[in-house]
Structure formats: C-alpha cells, structure tokens
C-alpha cells in the first residue's frame, strides 16, 4: 500500500496562537494522536510517499530519522520531486501518478483543499484532515472502511 503523506496539518497541527515544539533535529514534534494513527498504518508492506512542502529539505535517510525520533518506523519512504515549478499539491500528485502508475492500494492523507479537485479515482482515496487537528483515530476508521471497500471491487 502507498500512503501519500503531508506533514503540516496532518502530523503537525497548525495552531496559529502557539508555535510548535521544535525537537533537537530542528523539525517540529508530531502530535501524539497523529503519531499513534500513522504508526498503525505503516506496519507491513507500506510505502510512504511524502507530499509535504518540506520534502526536499531533507534526504530520505534524514526523513526516516525524523520519523524514527518521533516513534514511527517508516522503512519504505519516497518523496514527490522538489516542487520547482510551484505546482499545487493536486498537480504534484497527478504528475507523480502519471509517471508512476498505481498498481496497489493507496491513500492520500492531506489537509490541502486543492485536493478536492483531484480526478475521481484519486479523490476517492483522499483522507482530508483538519489543519488544526491533524490525523486522528477517527481517520483510521475512515481509512479502514476505504481500504475494505476498495478490496471488494
């Protein structure tokens, strides 16, 4: 399974009134709810594809270390290419899928509202978080329903 994963608004909720806690690796702490939820998702044969605007700021190994320091073992990790053309998140994902045809189950976890304009087969697999809350157990239930529905087709 592929998980297209954003960070801000998913793993790090946006709280405009309060700066996020920065860990000694220079990256914000993940919310405990998001950490627990993602930890449940990344077991087994899962590949995480980073869609975050931070994706090009760190190497894949540095990202693995960031996840590990926050208690999440991500072993299969990729990132969308650096967004040098200032594409929308929707355009970035569509371009990636066009170059890397999907042959397995996938979900997109993001708070970006531009993703509401994704083509149907991609939007059906979108789990949209509130940027102020991030990923939670409630999203896990929706993901499990989505994956079981896709499995039946």
C-alpha positions in Angstrom: 0.0 0.0 0.0 1.1 3.6 -0.7 0.4 6.4 1.7 0.8 9.9 0.2 1.6 11.9 3.3 1.6 15.6 4.1 3.2 16.8 7.3 1.8 20.3 8.2 -1.9 20.0 9.1 -1.6 16.2 9.3 1.3 15.2 11.6 1.9 18.7 12.9 -1.5 20.5 13.5 -1.4 24.2 12.8 -2.0 26.3 15.9 -1.6 29.9 14.9 -1.6 31.0 18.5 1.2 28.7 19.5 4.4 27.8 17.8 5.0 24.0 17.5 7.6 22.4 19.7 10.8 22.0 17.8 12.9 18.9 18.6 16.7 18.9 18.6 16.7 17.7 14.9 15.2 21.1 14.0 11.8 19.7 13.0 8.5 20.1 14.8 7.2 17.4 17.1 4.3 15.4 15.7 1.0 15.3 17.6 0.6 12.2 19.8 -2.7 11.4 18.1 -1.2 11.6 14.6 1.9 9.6 15.7 -0.4 6.8 17.1 -2.5 6.8 13.9 0.4 6.7 11.5 2.2 4.1 13.5 -0.9 1.9 13.0 -0.9 2.5 9.2 2.8 1.9 8.4 3.0 -1.7 9.5 3.7 -4.4 6.9 4.3 -3.6 3.3 3.6 0.1 3.2 5.4 2.8 1.3 5.1 6.4 2.5 5.4 9.0 -0.3 6.0 12.4 1.2 3.9 15.2 -0.4 4.8 17.9 2.2 6.3 21.2 1.1 9.3 20.2 3.3 10.0 17.1 1.3 13.1 18.5 -0.5 14.6 20.0 2.7 15.8 16.6 4.0 17.3 13.4 2.4 15.2 10.2 2.6 17.5 9.0 5.4 17.0 12.2 7.3 13.2 11.8 6.9 13.5 8.2 8.2 15.4 9.6 11.2 12.8 12.3 11.8 10.0 9.7 11.8 12.1 7.3 14.0 12.8 10.0 16.6 9.0 10.5 16.8 8.4 6.8 17.4 7.3 5.8 13.9 9.3 3.2 11.9 9.0 4.1 8.2 11.1 1.7 6.2 9.9 2.3 2.7 10.0 6.0 2.1 9.8 8.1 -1.1 9.1 11.8 -1.8 7.5 13.6 -4.6 10.1 15.6 -6.7 11.1 19.0 -5.5 8.3 21.5 -6.5 10.5 23.9 -8.5 7.5 24.9 -10.7 5.3 25.9 -7.8 2.6 23.4 -8.7 -0.4 22.9 -6.5 -0.4 19.8 -4.4 -3.1 18.4 -6.7 -0.9 18.9 -9.7 2.1 17.4 -7.9 0.2 14.2 -7.1 -1.4 13.9 -10.5 2.0 14.3 -12.2 3.6 11.7 -9.9 0.8 9.2 -10.6 1.1 9.8 -14.3 4.8 8.9 -14.2 4.3 6.1 -11.6 1.1 4.2 -12.5 -0.6 2.9 -9.3 -0.6 -0.9 -9.1 -1.5 -1.2 -5.4 -3.9 0.2 -2.8 -3.2 3.8 -1.9 -4.5 6.6 0.3 -3.8 10.3 0.3 -3.6 12.0 3.7 -3.6 15.7 3.5 -5.3 18.9 4.7 -4.8 20.8 1.3 -8.2 21.9 0.0 -6.9 21.9 -3.7 -7.1 18.1 -3.5 -10.9 18.3 -3.6 -10.2 18.9 -7.4 -8.4 15.6 -7.8 -9.6 13.2 -10.6 -12.2 10.9 -9.2 -10.1 7.8 -8.8 -7.6 9.8 -6.7 -10.2 11.8 -4.7 -12.0 8.6 -3.7 -8.8 7.7 -1.8 -8.4 11.1 -0.1 -8.5 11.4 3.7 -8.6 15.1 4.4 -7.6 16.3 7.8 -8.5 19.5 9.6 -5.3 21.6 9.7 -6.0 22.5 13.3 -6.4 18.9 14.5 -4.3 16.7 12.2 -4.5 12.9 11.8 -6.6 11.0 14.4 -8.0 7.6 15.2 -11.3 8.8 13.6 -9.4 9.0 10.3 -8.1 5.4 10.8 -11.7 4.2 10.8 -12.3 6.0 7.5 -9.1 4.6 6.1 -10.1 1.0 7.1 -13.5 1.5 5.5 -12.0 2.9 2.4 -9.5 0.1 2.0 -12.1 -2.6 2.7 -14.4 -1.0 0.1 -11.6 -1.0 -2.5 -10.7 -4.6 -1.6 -14.3 -5.6 -2.5 -14.0 -4.1 -6.0 
